């Protein structure tokens, strides 16, 4: 599956123009529209294996978070320093930190973001979003990569400092991944669907 469309901004345009273009796009139902490094991208809906992985992680997260936090599937998070407006597959955010009446939230309010790669967007999840989430100060980034070369992988990044993450865990499907405080949760990845 490949991305449906990419909209480049004319030279000299700024963040507000990118957001305006993003807000005004008319896209097919289920498609994901994001701004990645200043480029508005439209990707097709993910396959069901992708959704199953996200749902398995989401159900485990609810058991580990405080009752006043949410696990959001379509929360738009803003990373303007990296010209980004991302829609992570999952974002764990205290509900009081989600701006009411707005189209997006600052990425820094997320305690954890989870991205499950799709064939069409894997490079963005592995590179651009890794940099963007770290620059925004998102505490933890869980990258579940069923499309990694060789075999499916899982990386947990944390401790953002100076726009970069430290690798907390690097492993393969089937291994347990421990999410540190405030989650203190071990995810069993054995049941994750493989492409």
N, C-alpha and C positions, 0 to 999 in steps of 0.2 A: 504494500500500500504506500502511496506517495502523497506528499502534501498537495492539496488542491490549488493553492494560490499563494503568492508572495507579493506583497505590496511594498515597493521601495519608496521612501520619501524623497522628494526633490532635494537637491543639495541645499544646505543652509537651514533646513527646517529643524525645529526643536521638539522637545518632549511634548509640549502641549499639542502640537500639530499631529504627532504620532498618536496620542491618546484620542484626539478628535477623529482621526481616520478609523481607529479601532472601534470607537463607539458607534460610528455611522455605518459600519459594514453590514451588509445583508448577506448572510451565509446560510447554506443548507442546514437543516435541523440536525443537531448532534455534533456538528463540527466544532472544533476548538480554535478560537481566534486568540492569538497571543502576540505580544511585541517581544521579539528576540533580537537583542543588539540593534535596536532601532528599526527593525524590519517587521512589519505586520505580516504574520503568517497564519494560514488557515490549514488545519489538518483534518483529515476525515475521522469519523468516530472510531474508537479502538475496537479491536476484536474482543470476543467474550473472554478469552484467557486473561487478557489484560484486566478486564473488569472483575473477574473472579479473584485475581491476586489482590487487587485493591480492596475488595470486600472482605477477604480473609484478614488483611492487616487492620482494616477499620474495626472489625468486630473485636479483635484483640485489644486495640487501643482503648475502646470504651471501658474495658475492665480495669484499665490502669490510670485513667485521668480523673482529676477532680470533677465533681458534678457540675461545676460552673464553666467547664471547658467544652468545646465542641470539636468534632472531627468533620471538617467541611470538604465536600467533593468538588465544588465549583467556585471556591473563593478566589477572586482575582487579587493577586498580590503584586504590589508596585515596587520595582527596583529601578528608579530613575537614574541612579548613578551608573547603571550599566544598560541604560535605555531598554528596560524590560518591564513588561507587564505579563506575568506568568499565571497560568491556571494549574497549580499542582494537582496531581491525582487525589492527594489528601493533604490537608493542612490542619494541624492541631493548634487551636487558638483559644485563649480565654474569651468567652462570649462578650465580656465587657470591653474587649479590645477591638471588636469588629465595628467599624464606623457605620452608624445607622444612616440610611438614605444615600449612601455613596455607592459607586460602582466597584470600588476596590479598597483594599486595606494595605497599609505599609507592610512589606514583607517581614520587617523586624518583629512584628507582634506574634509571628508564628513560633511556637516552641519546637515544632517538628514539621518538615514538609516531606512528602513521599512522592516520588516520581517512579512510575512503572514505564519502561521504555516501550515504544512502538517502533516498528521498522522505519517509519517515515520521520520520526522525531528523536531517535536515539542519540544522535550527535548533539542536538541541543541540550538534552538532559544530562549528558556526560560532560559537556564542556561549558557552554554558555550559561546554563542554569547553575552549574556548580560554582562558577565564578560569581554570578549574580547573587545567589543566596548567601554566599560567604561575605560578599561586600556589604550586603544588607544586614548582616549580623544574625541571620536565622540560626538558632542554637544547634539544631540537628537536621541533617539532610540524609534521608534514606533513599538510595538509588537502587531500585530493583530492576535488573537488566536481563530479561529473558533472551535478548538478541545479541548478547556479548559473543565475540568470536570464541569458538571452542565450546563453551558451555555456559549456561545462564549463571550470572553472578549477582552478588549483593554487596553494596558498599554502604557503610555508615560513616558519615563525615560529621565532625563536631569541632568545638572550641575555635570558632572563627576568630581570626586575628589578622589584622592588616589585609583584609580582603581574601584571605586563604583559609582553608580548612585543614585540620589534622584528620588523617584516616584513623577511625576508631575500630572499624572492622572491614575486612576484605575477605569474602568467601564465595562459596558456590551454593546453588540451590541444594537443599537437603541438610545444610548446616544451621545450627541455631545462631541467632543474632540477638545480642543483649543490648537493649536501649537503656542507657544510664538514666540517673535522676534527671528530671522529676518523674520519669516513667517507671524505671526499675522493672522492665518487662523483657522477657525472653520470647522472641518470635521463632516458632518452628517453621522452617521453610520447606520441609519435605513434601508437603501437599500442594505446593505451588505448581500450577500447570506449566508445562514446558512446550515451547513451539515445536 
